[in-house]
Amino acid sequence: MEQQETELKGARQLLGNCVLFAGLSADERAAVVARARIRTVDAGEIVFAIGSPGDQMMALLRGTIRISVPSSDGKELLLAIIRPGEVFGELAVLDGKERSADAIGESPCTLAILDRKDILSFFERHPSAWPKLVSVLCQRLRHTDQAFAEVALLELPARLAKSMLRLVELHNTSTPGKKPVIRFSQRELANMVGGTRESVNRCLRNWQRNGIVQIVEGSIIITNRSALEDMAEPT
């Protein structure tokens, strides 16, 4: 019981700090997140499936969530890996229509969940919060459009280079004085770029021979970022 109360407190704090509610007073944020509830998910468990009703928004407290869509050849195109502290499923806040992607637990997870009806009720009382919500949704849409465009137009090395550089920026995988490190598996990278694990492995091994990356115990260290940036922008 005590652990559940601690998790719920953390969930409400996380949702209260969510970018969707930026600019609101502490009391206003507390009012909307007071209805949050906790859900646990096992590794491999479906959080929501593409085509299912979109009536909830979620914040991840523990674990990782994989957001993906089926590709045309029956494989998976990975759109995002949700990390603790991030919010997802917010598209349902606007229209309540079917989910546009799958969300699956990559590891055991703890989620904080808000129902759409509670969020909409809040936004009706605080219309000044709508522009922030629209901004977040537009950012997610641009990211998805970019992922599909890269798969359609770029060769695998350029797609992989772009994705790795984006991961470095999104997840702050570099620290002053140290080389950036990517801790995604080659399978995850393959799903991000619409390739196979074997093709990604060949590309990374070639880059390692040329001193661009170093593969160490499941992590990828970027040793020559400028070379990677050049490959991400083919002429």
SVG drawing of the C-alpha trace seen along z (x, -y; Angstrom):
<svg xmlns="http://www.w3.org/2000/svg" viewBox="-15 -31 54 42">
<polyline fill="none" stroke="black" stroke-width="0.4" points="0.0,0.0 2.8,-2.4 4.6,-1.6 1.5,-2.3 1.0,-5.6 4.7,-6.5 4.2,-5.6 1.0,-7.6 2.7,-10.6 5.5,-10.3 3.0,-9.9 1.2,-13.0 4.4,-14.9 5.5,-13.7 2.2,-14.6 2.2,-17.9 5.5,-18.7 4.3,-17.5 4.8,-20.0 1.1,-19.9 0.4,-21.7 3.2,-24.2 2.2,-27.7 -0.5,-26.6 -0.5,-27.3 0.5,-24.6 -3.2,-24.3 -4.4,-24.0 -1.9,-21.2 -2.8,-19.4 -6.5,-19.5 -5.9,-17.7 -3.4,-15.1 -5.4,-14.2 -7.4,-11.7 -4.3,-9.8 -4.2,-6.1 -1.4,-3.5 -1.0,-0.5 1.8,2.0 2.8,3.7 5.0,6.8 7.7,7.0 6.0,7.8 2.6,6.8 0.5,4.6 -0.3,1.2 -2.5,0.3 -2.8,1.6 -3.2,-0.2 -6.9,-0.6 -8.0,-0.3 -10.0,-3.1 -7.9,-6.2 -9.3,-7.4 -6.3,-7.7 -3.0,-9.6 -0.1,-8.0 3.1,-8.9 5.9,-6.4 7.3,-6.1 9.5,-3.0 10.7,-0.8 10.6,-1.4 7.7,-1.4 8.1,-0.7 5.9,-2.7 5.7,-1.2 3.6,-0.6 3.6,2.4 5.6,1.7 4.5,2.6 6.6,5.8 5.1,7.1 7.9,6.0 7.8,3.3 8.8,-0.3 9.8,-1.7 8.7,-5.3 9.9,-5.9 11.2,-4.3 9.4,-6.0 11.6,-6.4 10.7,-7.2 9.5,-10.8 7.9,-10.9 4.2,-11.2 2.6,-9.2 -0.8,-8.5 -1.6,-12.2 -3.1,-12.3 -6.2,-10.8 -6.7,-13.9 -7.8,-15.7 -10.1,-13.4 -10.6,-10.2 -10.3,-8.2 -8.5,-4.9 -4.8,-4.5 -2.5,-5.2 0.4,-2.9 1.1,0.0 2.6,-0.6 4.3,2.4 6.2,2.9 9.9,3.3 10.5,4.1 8.4,4.3 6.7,0.9 4.8,-1.3 2.4,-3.8 0.3,-6.8 -2.9,-7.0 -5.3,-9.9 -8.7,-9.5 -9.5,-11.7 -12.8,-12.9 -10.9,-14.2 -8.3,-16.0 -11.0,-17.5 -12.9,-18.7 -9.8,-20.4 -9.0,-22.1 -12.6,-23.4 -12.0,-25.2 -8.5,-26.3 -8.6,-27.1 -5.2,-28.9 -3.6,-25.4 -4.6,-24.3 -1.8,-26.0 0.8,-24.0 -1.1,-20.7 -1.2,-21.5 2.5,-22.3 3.4,-18.9 1.1,-17.1 2.7,-18.9 6.1,-18.0 5.2,-14.3 3.6,-14.4 6.7,-16.0 8.8,-13.3 6.6,-10.5 6.6,-12.2 10.3,-12.4 10.7,-8.7 8.5,-7.7 10.2,-10.1 13.7,-8.8 12.6,-5.1 11.2,-6.0 14.0,-8.3 17.3,-7.5 19.7,-4.6 20.2,-2.5 23.6,-4.2 22.1,-7.7 18.9,-6.5 21.0,-4.9 23.3,-7.8 20.4,-10.2 18.7,-8.0 21.8,-7.6 22.4,-11.4 18.8,-12.0 19.1,-9.5 22.1,-11.3 20.1,-14.6 16.9,-13.2 18.3,-11.1 21.3,-13.2 23.7,-10.3 26.9,-12.4 28.6,-14.1 31.3,-16.8 34.7,-15.3 33.2,-11.9 32.1,-10.4 28.3,-10.0 27.0,-6.5 23.9,-4.8 22.4,-2.0 19.8,-0.8 20.2,2.8 20.9,3.4 17.4,4.9 15.9,1.6 18.0,-0.4 16.9,1.8 13.3,1.2 13.8,-2.5 15.3,-2.7 13.1,-0.1 16.0,2.3 17.1,5.7 19.3,6.4 21.8,8.1 22.0,5.0 22.5,2.7 25.2,5.0 27.1,4.9 26.9,1.1 28.1,0.7 30.9,3.2 32.1,1.2 31.9,-2.0 33.9,-0.5 36.6,0.5 36.7,-3.1 36.9,-4.5 33.5,-6.1 31.9,-4.0 33.0,-1.5 30.8,1.4 31.3,2.4 29.2,4.8 25.9,3.9 26.6,0.2 27.6,-1.9 30.2,-4.7 30.3,-7.4 34.0,-8.1 33.9,-10.3 30.7,-12.4 31.6,-14.7 31.9,-11.6 28.5,-10.4 27.0,-13.8 28.5,-13.7 26.8,-10.4 23.5,-11.6 23.5,-14.4 24.4,-12.6 25.0,-14.9"/>
</svg>
